[in-house]
Amino acid sequence: MTEELHLRIHGDPAPPTLIYLPGLHGDGTLIGVFRHALGERTHFVEVTYPRTLAWLLDDYAAAIVTALEQHGISRGWLLGESFGSQPLWAMVAHNPETHLSECDTHGFQIEGVILAGGFVKHPMCRVARAAERITRGMSNAWLVWIAFSYAKLARFRYRGSPEVLASIDEFIARRAEGRDRRAARHRLHLIAGNDPRDIARRTRLPVFGLSGMLDPVVPWPWVQRWLRKNCLSLRDYKILRSADHNVLSTAPREAAEQVRRWVYDL
């Protein structure tokens, strides 16, 4: 594989380690407010995906594990945001003995998984396919306009968070590139064709879910209902009333407090 995946590592290397797998945008821009809310106690690892059009979800999973091992990280919790929940399940599936309480993925031990606006099989695959078609026909100028509009709102919304303000320029720069749009479209294609429900049924890893109340992208009632009925390892599923689909950045304090409680009180 010629594409590269990158990590940004923050905090004390002492465990527990929380590994953030981003959504369609593919990087840690705008996650700084959540990371700051977690505090220094957590070893936080941000994954940045390559803007590849060739990788399958197994390629994402293998590259993440390889990067973690190269940085001497041998165990941790996976925090899958939206699309990030899909390589998350692929990482769990890499271990043939997914019934174990800790999955040994090529030497990396998964201690637990948290879905943040995430899912198993997307509850609206037809919508994902439609979004893929829409982004294929969208001009790069239109995409840049959307990114700048979002950034303008983000500057106002996060005006009290220096870490987020510092990352907005990077967010705009990455969104302005055509490769970024094509990579997001490819990830939508992966979502529409993926069905990790059997993995979620068989795993005995502790599974947690976190969603915003207003989430038209991944409707949480369907996700929560399926997990409660089919995933025996589901420990808890929380809905934050003040958040939307980007639950980690729209309700960072509440999300951080809940994630800390799950990781430390297990």
Order of alpha helices (4+ residues) and beta strands (2+ residues): beta-beta-alpha-beta-alpha-beta-alpha-beta-beta-alpha-alpha-alpha-alpha-alpha-beta-alpha-beta-alpha-alpha
